Amino acid sequence: MIIKFNEVLIKGYKVGKCLCGKRRSKTKIFTQTLNPFNKNEDGTICTRDDILLKLAIEKNEWLKEQIYCKNCDMPSYWGLTSEQREFYDKNGKDATIKKFFLI
């Protein structure tokens, strides 16, 4: 038995500069389905509007992230300044990228 659920989707598009200086664009599709297992925090079944709101929030978070090339290498640990290495040691890679390398 195959059951197909309706899909709700939002397409996201962003343009920006990579850390290497090249201009890049990214596209991503955010999707969820309308089904009885997709529930809100209070236990009610998500409606189409609820799902669209969740997807819009997810899309906005994605739009805030830095664009970077797949071919570009992030600076290695020893390529960072001493201040950046200390910050990296305390907070990890993602926090370091957001703090020091956003253009």
N, C-alpha and C positions, 0 to 999 in steps of 0.2 A: 504494500500500500504506500503510495507516494502522496504527500500533502505539500502543496506549494502555498507559501505565504506571500502576501504583497510586500514589495520592497519600497522603502522610503529612502531617497538619497539626495545628497547635496554635493555639488561639485565645487572644489576650492581651487583657486589659481593665485599664485604669487610670483612676483618678479623682484630680483634684488641682486646684490653683488656678493660673490663668494669671497672668502678670506684672501684668495689669490688675486682678487680684483676683477675677475671675469664676471660678466653679466649673465645671470642664469634665471630660468623660469621653472616652476614646478606646478604640477597639477595632481590633485588627489581627490578621490571620491570617498565620501563618508556615507555609510549605509547602515541601516537596521531594517528589520522586518516587523510587520504588524502580525504578531502572533500571541497566543494566550500565555506564553512563557516570558514575554518581554513585559516586565512589571515595573511600576514606580516604587519609590522607597516606602510608600504607605501600603503597598500590596495590591493596588488597583492595576488593571491592565492598561498599558500605555496606548493612548490614542495617537492618531497621526500628528496632531499638533504637539503633543508631548515629545514625540520622537524628533520632530523638526527642531524643537527647542534644544534638545540634547545634542543633536548634530550641529546646530549653529554654534553652540558653546565649544564643542570639540574642534570645529573648523577655526574659530577665532583663536584658540590656543595654538593650533598648527600654524596659523598666519603669523603669530608672534615669533616663531622659531627662526633662527638664522638659516639662510640658504647657503649650501656649500656643494661643491662638485664632488662627484664620486672619485674622480681622478686626482683631486688635490689631497695632499697629505696634510694633516694637522701638524703643527710643530711638535716635535718629540719632547719628551720631558726635559731633556738637556738643552733644547732650543728655547725654553721659557726663561724669563728673567727670574732672579732669586725670589722676588715678591710673588710672581706667578707660581713658582714651584711650591712655595709655602702654602699658598691658597689652594693649590691642587692637592697637596698632601692632606689638608684639613677637609676639603669639600668634594673632591673628585672631579672627573673630567667635565661633566655637563655644566657644573657651576662655573668652572674655569672658563669654558667657552663663552658662556653667557656674560660673564663679567668682563673679560679682557678682549674678546675678539669680535664683539658685535660692531658692525660698521654703521 
